Amino acid sequence: MDDSVNEDAGWATWPNLVTSIRLALLPVYVWLVAQTDHRAVAAWLLAALGATDWVDGYLARRFNSVSNVGKIIDPVADRLLVMTSVISVAAVGAVPWWFAGATLAREVVVSVLTITLAALGAARIDVLWWGKVSTFALMAAYPLLLLCSNPHGVPLTGWQHDIRTLTWVIGGFGLALAWMVLAGYVKPALTALRTGREGRGL
């Protein structure tokens, strides 16, 4: 194996800069959605933060700049973005709390299982393609639902009604798929646990 793959590139890397910018802009988004009536601006900012989720990982692989710092702050930024977007969009009434709760519950289950498997010495599990699809669908739905909501009970316009209807199809599909994919991880998780423990002689 090439030793450069496991080499720590340090904290001063382009991927870490992108992640740091995402973290720095998250409070700006919260302020926009909670303290102002600029929901469209908040929605576009949230969409941009979600769209750049893949950028730091791409840069790390493209320029071989994987770092120990990045391995920590990137997933932290991802989880903070998901939790903040779900709770904030529900708090302003753009989505019902049952939908937000089902989204958060899935994230909590995944986080707990990931930590548990790591603690038990499981091998790494590759992300399923359909899992990426479900995440993309949900992360597209929340900004769009925020965009299609107005503060102070202002009625929706025609285009907001149309986009909101389409977005609910996307969001419902993403949420249902996310839970189905979670069930699909059971067999790979058991295999990873067995492989990891065998590799450690357990």
C-alpha positions in Angstrom: 0.0 0.0 0.0 1.2 3.5 -0.8 2.2 5.2 2.4 1.1 8.6 1.1 -2.5 7.4 1.4 -2.2 7.3 5.2 -0.1 10.4 5.5 -1.5 13.2 7.5 -1.6 16.4 5.4 -1.9 18.6 8.5 -4.6 21.1 9.3 -3.8 23.8 6.6 -5.4 22.2 3.6 -8.0 23.2 1.1 -10.6 20.6 2.3 -10.3 21.9 5.8 -10.7 25.5 4.6 -13.9 24.5 2.8 -15.2 22.7 5.9 -14.3 25.7 8.1 -16.2 28.1 5.8 -19.2 25.8 6.0 -19.1 25.8 9.8 -18.6 29.6 9.9 -21.6 30.2 7.6 -24.0 28.0 9.6 -24.6 30.6 12.3 -25.3 33.1 9.5 -28.0 30.8 8.1 -29.5 30.4 11.6 -29.6 34.2 12.0 -31.2 34.7 8.6 -34.0 32.1 9.2 -34.7 32.9 12.8 -34.2 36.6 13.1 -35.1 38.0 9.6 -37.8 37.6 7.0 -35.3 36.8 4.3 -36.3 33.1 3.9 -35.3 33.0 0.3 -31.8 34.1 1.1 -31.7 31.6 4.0 -32.9 28.8 1.7 -30.3 29.5 -1.0 -27.6 29.7 1.6 -28.7 26.4 3.1 -28.8 24.8 -0.4 -25.3 26.1 -1.0 -24.0 24.6 2.3 -25.6 21.3 1.4 -24.3 21.3 -2.1 -20.7 21.9 -1.0 -20.8 18.9 1.3 -19.0 16.8 -1.3 -16.4 19.5 -2.2 -14.1 18.9 0.8 -14.0 15.2 0.3 -13.3 15.6 -3.4 -10.5 18.1 -2.7 -9.0 15.7 -0.2 -8.9 12.8 -2.7 -7.9 14.9 -5.7 -4.9 16.6 -4.0 -4.1 13.7 -1.6 -4.6 16.1 1.3 -6.4 13.8 3.8 -5.8 15.0 7.3 -6.6 13.8 10.8 -8.2 17.1 11.5 -10.4 16.8 8.4 -11.5 13.3 9.4 -12.9 14.9 12.6 -14.4 18.2 11.5 -15.9 17.0 8.2 -18.4 14.6 9.7 -19.0 17.0 12.6 -19.9 19.7 10.0 -22.1 17.2 8.2 -24.1 16.3 11.3 -24.4 19.9 12.4 -25.7 20.9 9.0 -28.3 18.2 8.9 -29.5 18.8 12.5 -29.5 22.6 12.1 -31.4 22.5 8.8 -34.0 20.0 9.9 -34.7 21.7 13.2 -34.7 25.3 11.8 -36.9 24.6 8.9 -39.4 22.8 11.1 -39.2 25.6 13.7 -40.5 28.2 11.2 -43.3 25.9 10.1 -42.0 25.0 6.7 -42.2 21.3 7.4 -44.3 19.5 10.0 -42.5 18.2 13.1 -43.3 14.6 12.4 -41.3 14.8 9.1 -38.4 16.5 10.9 -38.5 14.0 13.7 -38.4 11.1 11.3 -35.4 12.6 9.6 -33.6 13.3 12.8 -34.4 9.9 14.3 -32.8 8.2 11.3 -29.6 10.4 11.8 -29.5 9.5 15.5 -29.8 5.7 14.7 -27.0 5.9 12.1 -24.8 7.9 14.4 -25.3 5.5 17.3 -24.7 2.4 15.1 -21.6 4.0 13.6 -20.1 4.7 17.0 -21.1 1.3 18.4 -19.6 -0.6 15.4 -16.4 1.4 15.7 -16.2 0.7 19.4 -16.6 -3.0 18.7 -13.8 -3.0 16.1 -15.8 -3.3 12.9 -14.1 -2.8 9.6 -15.1 0.2 7.5 -18.4 0.1 5.7 -18.7 1.7 2.3 -21.7 4.1 1.8 -24.4 2.5 -0.3 -25.3 4.4 -3.5 -29.0 4.5 -2.6 -27.9 6.1 0.7 -26.3 8.9 -1.2 -29.5 9.3 -3.2 -31.7 9.5 -0.1 -29.4 12.1 1.5 -29.4 14.2 -1.7 -33.2 14.1 -1.9 -33.6 15.2 1.7 -30.9 17.9 1.6 -32.6 19.2 -1.6 -36.1 19.1 0.0 -35.4 21.1 3.1 -34.1 24.3 1.4 -36.9 24.1 -1.2 -39.6 23.7 1.4 -38.1 26.7 3.3 -38.1 28.6 0.0 -41.8 27.8 -0.5 -42.8 29.2 2.9 -43.5 32.8 3.9 -43.2 34.5 7.3 -46.2 36.0 9.1 -48.7 33.8 7.3 -48.3 35.5 3.9 -50.1 33.3 1.3 -48.0 31.3 -1.1 -47.7 32.3 -4.7 -48.5 30.0 -7.6 -44.9 29.0 -8.2 -44.5 28.3 -4.5 -47.5 26.0 -4.5 -46.2 24.1 -7.5 -42.6 23.7 -6.2 -43.8 22.8 -2.8 -45.9 19.9 -4.2 -43.0 18.6 -6.2 -40.7 19.0 -3.3 -42.9 16.9 -1.0 -42.7 14.1 -3.5 -38.9 14.4 -3.4 -38.7 14.7 0.3 -41.1 11.8 1.0 -39.2 9.6 -1.4 -35.9 10.6 0.3 -37.2 9.9 3.8 -38.7 6.5 2.9 -35.6 5.5 1.0 -33.3 6.6 3.9 -35.1 4.2 6.3 -35.1 1.4 3.8 -31.3 1.9 3.1 -30.7 1.8 6.9 -32.2 -1.7 6.9 -29.9 -2.6 4.0 -26.9 -1.8 6.1 -27.6 -4.6 8.6 -25.9 -7.4 6.5 -22.8 -5.2 5.6 -22.5 -4.1 9.3 -22.5 -7.7 10.5 -19.9 -8.6 7.9 -17.8 -5.6 8.8 -17.9 -6.5 12.5 -16.9 -10.1 11.8 -14.1 -9.0 9.4 -12.8 -6.4 11.8 -12.8 -8.7 14.8 -11.1 -11.4 12.8 -8.4 -9.0 11.7 -7.7 -8.2 15.3 -7.7 -11.8 16.4 -10.8 -11.4 18.5 
